[in-house]
Amino acid sequence: MNKLNKEEQLELLWKKFNVFYSFFKDDNANSVALEAFRRMAHGYFSAKKLRELDQITAEFNGFCRELSKEDRVVLNKKIKDEIGIDLDEEKRLEKINRVLKRGKIINTKEYDLILNRVEETFGDNDLNEYVDRLNNLLSGYS
């Protein structure tokens, strides 16, 4: 999402929020709390408060982790169909970013995650610096 400008990021987060909202509303979630989230999200979107809208969307991502596997599959499909985002891929990229921030790989699961990302992005000239950072993490793992 970082390659998008602020307006595009706001629009994407707003769309994502609305998919979450409709999913939870259809699922008979707590309507009072859900409506409060909707009002806050709409206010942040209208005021162009990217960080705050991102935080509300992150809360809904947290709610999704508590869903049954079947419900997560349904929601992920709905999000992918409506706005082209794969929640599982988003989660995987967040894990990669956490490893990059930390500056080192701490287990074989992270090693495999980073190695797979290198294989996916290798050869993309726009990502040479990114691939170099990932390769440095891999070479530093013991």
C-alpha positions in Angstrom: 0.0 0.0 0.0 3.0 2.3 0.4 3.2 2.9 -3.4 -0.2 4.6 -3.3 -0.6 8.3 -2.6 -2.6 9.4 0.4 -5.9 9.7 -1.4 -5.5 6.2 -2.9 -4.6 4.8 0.5 -7.7 6.4 2.1 -9.9 5.1 -0.7 -8.5 1.6 -0.4 -8.9 1.6 3.4 -12.4 2.9 3.2 -13.4 0.2 0.7 -11.7 -2.5 2.9 -13.5 -1.1 6.0 -16.8 -1.3 4.2 -16.3 -4.9 3.2 -15.5 -5.7 6.8 -18.5 -3.8 8.0 -20.9 -5.5 5.6 -19.5 -8.9 6.5 -19.9 -8.4 10.2 -23.3 -6.8 9.8 -24.5 -9.8 7.7 -23.0 -12.0 10.4 -25.3 -10.4 13.1 -22.4 -8.9 15.0 -23.0 -6.5 17.8 -24.8 -3.8 15.9 -24.2 -0.9 18.4 -20.4 -1.4 18.4 -20.4 -2.0 14.6 -22.4 1.2 14.0 -20.0 3.1 16.3 -17.0 1.9 14.2 -18.8 2.8 11.0 -19.4 6.4 12.2 -15.8 6.8 13.3 -14.4 5.3 10.1 -16.7 7.6 8.0 -15.6 10.6 10.0 -11.9 9.7 9.5 -12.4 9.1 5.8 -14.2 12.4 5.4 -11.5 14.2 7.3 -8.8 12.4 5.3 -7.2 11.0 8.5 -5.3 8.1 7.0 -3.6 6.9 10.2 -6.8 6.8 12.2 -8.7 5.0 9.4 -5.8 2.5 9.1 -6.1 1.9 12.9 -9.8 1.1 12.6 -9.1 -1.2 9.7 -6.3 -2.9 11.8 -8.9 -3.5 14.5 -11.1 -5.3 12.0 -8.1 -7.3 10.9 -7.7 -8.3 14.6 -11.4 -9.4 14.7 -10.8 -11.5 11.6 -8.1 -13.5 13.4 -10.8 -14.6 15.9 -13.2 -15.9 13.2 -13.6 -19.5 12.4 -11.5 -20.8 9.5 -14.7 -21.0 7.4 -15.7 -17.4 8.1 -12.1 -16.2 7.4 -12.2 -17.9 4.0 -15.6 -16.3 3.2 -14.4 -12.9 4.3 -11.0 -13.2 2.5 -12.9 -14.1 -0.7 -15.2 -11.2 -0.3 -12.4 -8.8 0.2 -10.4 -10.3 -2.7 -13.4 -10.1 -5.0 -14.4 -6.6 -4.1 -11.1 -4.8 -3.7 -8.4 -7.2 -4.9 -6.7 -7.7 -1.5 -5.8 -11.1 -0.2 -5.7 -11.0 3.7 -3.4 -14.0 3.9 -0.9 -12.3 1.6 -1.2 -9.1 3.5 -0.5 -10.9 6.7 2.5 -12.6 5.2 3.9 -9.3 4.0 3.4 -7.9 7.5 5.5 -10.7 8.9 8.2 -10.0 6.4 8.2 -6.4 7.3 8.5 -7.2 11.0 11.6 -9.3 10.3 13.1 -6.5 8.2 12.5 -4.0 11.0 14.0 -6.3 13.6 17.0 -6.8 11.3 17.5 -10.5 11.8 15.8 -13.9 11.2 15.2 -15.8 14.5 13.9 -19.2 13.3 13.6 -21.5 10.3 10.0 -20.4 9.7 11.1 -16.8 9.2 14.0 -18.0 7.1 11.6 -19.9 4.8 9.3 -16.9 4.6 12.1 -14.5 3.6 13.6 -17.1 1.1 10.2 -17.5 -0.6 9.9 -13.7 -0.8 13.3 -13.4 -2.4 12.4 -16.1 -5.0 9.1 -14.2 -5.7 10.8 -10.8 -6.2 14.2 -11.7 -7.6 14.7 -10.3 -11.1 12.3 -7.3 -10.5 14.7 -4.4 -11.1 12.4 -2.1 -9.2 13.0 -4.2 -6.1 16.7 -4.7 -6.2 17.4 -2.9 -3.0 14.6 -4.8 -1.2 15.9 -8.1 -2.4 19.4 -7.1 -1.3 18.0 -6.4 2.2 16.2 -9.8 2.3 19.4 -11.6 1.1 21.4 -9.9 3.9 18.9 -11.3 6.4 19.3 -14.7 4.9 23.1 -14.6 4.9 23.1 -13.5 8.6 20.9 -16.4 9.8 22.7 -19.2 11.5 
